[in-house]
Amino acid sequence: MSAVKTLALSTLLFASGATAFAAGGHEAASSLKDVLGLPLTNSIITSWVITILIILAVRWMVGTPKIVPSRGQAIVESALTGLRDLYEPIVGKKAMPMAFPVLVTLFIFIVLHNWSGLLPFVGTVGWGHTDPVTGKFVIDTAILRPHTSELNGTIALALVSFGAWFIIVMRYAGPGLLIKDLFGNKADKKELAPAMYWGLSLVFLVVGLIEVVSIFIRPVTLSMRLFGNVFGGENLLHAMSFLPPFYFLELLVGFVQGLVFTLLTAVYIGLICNHGDDHDHADDHGHGHAKEAAH
């Protein structure tokens, strides 16, 4: 349990602080150095605030875990059980103990940040100027800004996801299985002529090279997908003057995007690590029938 807590907390800290190392992209966060004298951005501050709130909320709801759970502990356990049932068939039982803290932490972190952009004063309070044409006050530097509303933040989350994928795959599959899965011939050598088998080996080698390229662009696709949906939702809300139906729609989109991000991460892990579960289950099932027959 202590290892799970450490891994989940590490994921929160990496996700909340990684924006500083992903700086330089489009839609960069506003620096507060000139205002507060600190080398921080508004997205980093929001990340720290959300991280602290998540930790405090979980500690307050769970308290000291008991055999007969309290109401708060039951709510947290039910939510975690539901997410575990969702991720485990995708990731596989072998990699699940290490992957689950990362997946659930990323899910909660992304969803809360998506929803934080809908709160009053987030992104609308700060320093700015009055537009001489319209006479309206325009925010130049907001005090708070959601982590997922700027591209550097989503890139940081995607890099955390990619790093977790690499560590988990190396831990539960190893480089040998990864190379075999990418470049190995999936055909049965006994059922094919030698010429056809080696021809397919060349095809699988080319397909493996394409797959390597797709693996390295995953951080780009993950970050762009999340940022594009959040950015589009913000524009839609402003265009619709924050009408309640669109506000509710943005709540739903924020939840779905967190789910999609973590499901894709789970799929990437499961593609490599979730090979032996069905075989092991079949073996256990077969051994069970053998024991029954023996009796």
N, C-alpha and C positions, 0 to 999 in steps of 0.2 A: 504493500500500500504506500509506503514512503517513497518507493521508486516511481510509482505512478504520479504521486503528488509533485515530486521533483520534476518529472518530465513535463507535466502539464504547466507548472509554473514557469519552467524554462521556455516553453512555447509561447506563453503570454509575454514574457519579457523580450524574447527575440522579435515577436510580431510587433510589439509596441515600440521597440527601439530601432528596428531595422530601417525605418524611413530615412534616418540620417545617413545611412550608408547607400541608399538608393537615389540620393539627390542628383539633380541634373536633368531630369526628364521633363516632359510637357506637363503643364498644370502643376508646377511645383508649389509646395506649401509656402505660405508667407512667413518670413523670418521675423522674430520678435526681438532680435538683437538690438535694433535701434530704439525700441520702445522700453524693453525691460532690462537691457544690458546683458542678456543671456543668449548664448548661441543655440537657441531653440526655435522650432517652428510651431505654429498653432496646431498642426496635426500631431506632432509628438506630444504636446501637452494634453490634447484630447485622448491620445492613446494611453498615456499614463493614468489619466482620470478614469477612463473606462476599465483599465486593468485593475486599479485599486478597488473600484466599485464591484467588479466581479469577485475578487478575492474576499472582500468584506461581506458581500451578499451571501456567498456560499458558506462562509464561516458562521454567519448569523443564522442562516436557515438550518444548517446541519448541527452546529455546535459540537458537542461530544457525541460521536456515533453510538447508538444504542441498539440492542437486539430488537426491542420494540421501538420502532422509529417514531420520532415526533412528526408533527405535520410538515414542518419544513424539510426534515430529512426524507420523508416519504415522497414529497414533491420532487426533490433533487434525484432520488433514486429512481423514481418512475421515469423522469426525463432521460436519465442516463441509460436506463434499461431499454427504452424505446430507440434511442440512437444506437445502442449496441446491437440490437436486433436488426437495425437497418444496415449497419456497416459490416457486421461479421460475415454474412454470406458472400460479400464482395471481397473483403480483405483475406478471409480465410482464418481458421482457428489458430494456426501457428503464429502468424504475424499480428493477430489482434491485440494481445496484451501490450505490445509496444506501440502499435498504430493508434489504438483507441484514444489515449490521452491527447495525442496530437490532433486527431480529427475533431474530437468534441470541443477542444479548446479553440481551434480555428473557427469552428462553426459558431460558437457563442460569441467570440470576438468580432467576427465579421457581421453577424446579425445585429448585435448591439450597436456597432458603429454605423451600420446602414440606418438603423432606427434613430440614432442620436442626431442625425442631420435633420430629422423632422421635429425636434424639440425647439421650443422658443429660445431665442438668443444665441443658438449655435449657428455660426456663420453670418449672423445679422448684427452682432454687437462688436464694435472695435473702433479703429481709427480710420478716418477717411476725409472726404472733402465734399463740398456742396457743388453740384453740377450747375454751372452758370446758365445753361440753356433751360433745363427742366426745373431747377430750383430744388431738386431732391438730393438728399444726402447719400453719397456713394461710399461703400465700405472699401477701403484699400487694404487694410490689414485687420482681419477678424481675430478675435481673441481665441476662439475655438473653431475648429473645422474637423469634420469626421475624417478618420484615417483612410476610409475607402473612397472619399470624394476627390482624391488627387492621385495621379498616376504613380507617383513615387511610392505611395502607401500600398497600392495593390501589387506593384512589382516586389516590394519587400515581402508581402504575404506569399506571393508566388515563389519567391526564393526560399522562404521557410518551408513551404510545401515540397519543393524540389529537393532541398537538403534532407528533409525527413524521409522522402521516398528513397533516396540513395542510401541512407544509413540503414533503414529497415530492410531494403532489398539485400544489401551486403550482409546484414546480420542473419536473415532467415533463408536466403537463397544462395548467396555467395557469387563471386565473379564467374565461376564455372557455369552455373546454371543460367546466369544472365546471358553469357555469351552463347550458350547452346540455344537458349530461347530466341535470341535475336538472329543468329546465323545458322543454326542447326537445321538439317534436313528433317522435316516432319513426316516424310513418307516412310513406309515400311520397306526395308531393303529386300525382304524375302518375297514381296509381292510384285516387284518391278524388275525389268531387265536392267543390267548394269549401266547401259548407255543412258536409259531414261532416268535412272536414279541419280547418276552424276550430273546429268543435265539439270535435274531439279535442284541439286545442291548449288549449282551456279545461280539459279533463279532465287533460291532462298538467301544466298549471300547478298545479292543485289537488294532484295526486299529488306534484309537486315540493315544495310547501309541507309536505306530510306527511313527505317524505323529509328535509327540512331539520330538522324536529323530531326525527326518528329519529337523525340524525347527532349532534345535540347531546346526546342521552341515551345515546349509546354509552359515554362514560366511566362513567355510572351502571351500565349493564348489565354492562360488563366488570368493574368493581370488585365489584359485588354477587355476580356468578357466582363469581369467584375466592374472595372472602371466605366466601361461604356454603358452598362445598365444603370449604375448609380447616377452617372452624369445625365443620361437621358431622362431618368426619373425626376431629377431636380429641375431640368428644363420644362418638363411637362407640368410639374406642380406650379412653377412660376407662370407658365402660359395660361393655366386654368385657374389662376388666382386662389390656389389652395382650397378648391372645392372639396367637401368631405368625401365624395366617392373616389376622387383621385388620390386623396390623402390615404384612404384605406388601401387603394391599389398599390401605393408606394410602400406601405407596410408589408403587404404580401410579397412584393418584388424583393424587398430587403431580406425577407425570410428565405425566399426561394433561391436567391443568389448565394447566400451562405450555404444552403443545402447543396446546390449545384457544385460550388467550389470544393466542398469536402467530399462529395460523391465522386467527382472526377479524380481527386487525390486518392481515394480508396480504390478506384478502378485501376489506376496506374500501379498501385502496390499489389493489388490482387492479380494483375496480369502476369506478374513474375512469381509471387509468393503463394498463390492459391492454386497450385497444381496437384498437390498430394492429398488434399483433404478428402476429395471424393473417393480416391483409391483407398485411403486409410479407413474411411467409413465402410466401404465395401468389404475390406478385409475383416473389420470387426464384425460386420453383419454375417460374413461367411463363417468366422470362427464361432459365432453364437449358434448358428444352425448346426455346426459340427458337434458342439457340446450337447445340444438338445438331442441329436441323433445318437450320441454316445450314451446318454442317459436312457 
